[in-house]
């Protein structure tokens, strides 16, 4: 066994140990960065439902393109799956004896149920949500994306559960809250909202169409 095979063997052993310890909510992925388009060579756990031979994520590729072998590990960042489940993720870049990055070791832990539990406890133990208490949860933002994320989280807080476990009616209600805050006036915001909500852009457009049609009907009634 050469040094490269030994490294990947150790990574696979570590992956098995981590998922066996942390259970069904945990997934560990090993990427062989010699073959970016088919770089997933080992996966244990089934959080993202990927298979052997899948490409590296856009985050891994972007970091490698920007930083090359000087790329740094990224720990404890948020990832959202296609169906809106929220993951706490970490990526560690593995180097050979010459310092070349040859692998990425990635951990994804599904925290959706824990976030739902936190929100349920807040509803049980916290204050009643009123227009006055809603104003307290303001946050200083340093970019439009940060502002949208903040407003989205405020809307999630009002619904009382994470997007992945919301019904269609609750998702429509969330989009209605965002519509009332005026965020859909920002160019490109539908892409960000659809990602956070775990639905397609087309679905968000449909929700908005229903909300705006209902609002138009209500205004017409008032003007009669």
N, C-alpha and C positions, 0 to 999 in steps of 0.2 A: 504494500500500500504506500503510495507516494504522499507527500505532505498535504497536497490539496485534498485528496480523498480522505485523509485523516481529519482535516478541518471540518469537512462536510459531515463526516460520521459523528464527530463530537456535537455539531450543531443539531443534528437529528436527535441525538440522545437527550440533549438539553430541552428540545422542543417537546418530546414525549414526557419528560419529567414535569415541565411547567403545566401542560394541559392536564396531566393526571392529578396534579396538586390543586388546580383551580377550577376544574370541572367543565360542564357543558357551555358555560358562558365564555370560555377562553379558547382562543385559536392561536397557533404559532405557525408562521410561514418562513421557509428558507428559500431565498433567491440566489441562484447562480448568475452573477452579473456578467458572465462571459457571453451569455445568450439572452439579451434583454427581452426579445419578443416571446420567448418561451422559458423565462427564467425561473418560474416557480418549480422547484425540484422536490420540495417536501412540504407537506401540510398536515398538521394534526389538530383536531377540533374542526367544527363546521359552522363557524359564525358567519362567514361571508360566502359560503357555499362555492368556493372556487375549486379548481381541479389542477392536478399536475399538468404543467405545460402552459399555464396562463402567463401572461406578460407581467412584468413588474408594474406597480402602481404609478400613476402620473407623478405622485410626490417623490418617490424614489428616483425616477428618471430625471425629474427636474433638478433635484438636489445634486445628482451626479453630473449633470450637464453644467450646472452653475459652479460647482466646487471641485469636481474631479476627485482625486485621492485625498484632498484636504477636507472632504465632506465630514460633517460632525453628526454624531448620534442625535436623534430627536426623540425625546421622552415625554410621555404623558400628554399627547395632543389628541384633539377630538377628530373622530372620523364618523361619517354618516353613511350607512348602507343605502342601497337603492330603494329599500322599503322603509327608510326613515329611522331605523334603529341606530342608537348612538353608542359609539365605541370609544373607549379610552385606549389609545394606541402608543406603541413605542417601536422605533426602528434603530437597530444597532448595525453599523457597517464593520464588516470583518475583513482584516487585511492579512496578506501572506507575509513571509519573512522579509520581503523586499519593500513592504509598505504599500503595496498595490491593493486597492479594494477589490475583493473577489466575491463577496457575498453580502447579503443583507438578511438580518435576523429580526423578524417582525412579530410583535405580540399585539393581538386585538382582543380586548375584553369588553363584552357587551354589558353596558351599564344601564340600559333602558329600564329594566325592572327596578333597579335601585333608585333611579331618578323618579320613577312613578311612586315608589314607596315614600321618598322624601316629600314629594308634593302632597301625597295623601296625609302624611303626618302634619304638614304645614296647614292643610285644610282643617284638620282636627284640632290642632293646638294653637293655630295662629288667629290673627284678627280677621274679622269679616272684611271682604274686599268692597270698598266704597270708592267713589270718585276721588275722595280726599286721600285715602291710603294709597291709591294707585299712583298718585303724583310723587310719593315719597321715593319710589324705586327708580328714580332717574339715575343715569350713569353718564359720566363724561366720556364722549367718544372721540376718537382721533381720525376716523375715516367714515365714509358713507357705509361701507361694509359693516363696521363696528356698530353704527347706529341701527342698521337693519337687524343685525343679530340681537341687539338689545331689545328692540321693539318686538321682535319675534318671541324672545324669551318671556317678555311681559305678557304677551298674548297667550303663550303656553301656560303661564302661571294662572291666568284667569280661567282657562279651560279646565286645568287641574290634572292633566295627564300628558305624557310625552306623545309626540306626533305618531310614532309607530303603533301605538295602541288606541288612537282616536278612531271613532266611527267617522263615516263620511260627513254626517251632519256636524260633528264637532270640528272637522277640518274646515268645512264651509264657514262655521262660526269664527274660527281662527282667522281665516282670510277676510271675513267681514270686519273683524277688529282692526286688522292691518289696513284695510281699505278706509276705515274711518279715521285712521291716523295719517292717511294720505301718502303712504310709502310707495304706492303703485304709480305715483307721478315720477318716480326716479327711473331713469333709463336702465334697463337690464335687470331690474329688481326681481322680475318674475323668475328668472333663472335661479337666483339665490333662494327665493322663497320655496320654489319647487324642490330644490335640493334639501333644504332644511325640513320640509314637510314630507319628503319621501314619495313624491308623486311626479308626474310629468308636467312640463310646461303647459301642455294642452289641457290637463286637468285643472290647473290653476286658472287658466283662461275661462274654462267652463264655470268654475265656481264664481269668478268675478262677473260673468255674464248673468248668472242667476241672481247674484246679490244686487247688481245694478238694475236688473229688470224689476226686481221686487221693490227697490227704492223708487223707481220711476212710477210704479203702480201706486205706491203709497202717496207720493207727491201729487199724482193726478187726482186721487181721492180728496186730498186736502183742498185742492183748487176748485173742486166742483161747487 
